[in-house]
Amino acid sequence: MPIYEYACRECGRRFETLVRSGSEPACPGCGSQALDKQLSVFATASVAPERAPAFAGPCGSCGHPDGPGACGMPPH
């Protein structure tokens, strides 16, 4: 079931909803089915490899002030 974004032509509300095949979505604000499907934009990140965030390495490399194993994360 895909999630679509809509704008209601009656009340102007914008919303997302799951749309099952064969069903007609309705505005959750006013109940109208006079809807315009919106272009969905989802977030992506494009970062140069040298600027990408570093992920935690082996235990002791995160820099926790209490030393290796103190952060509570299981050792890698």
Beta strands, then each sheet from edge to edge (+ up, - down):
strand 1: 3-8
strand 2: 14-18
strand 3: 35-37
sheet 1: 2+ 1- 3+
end
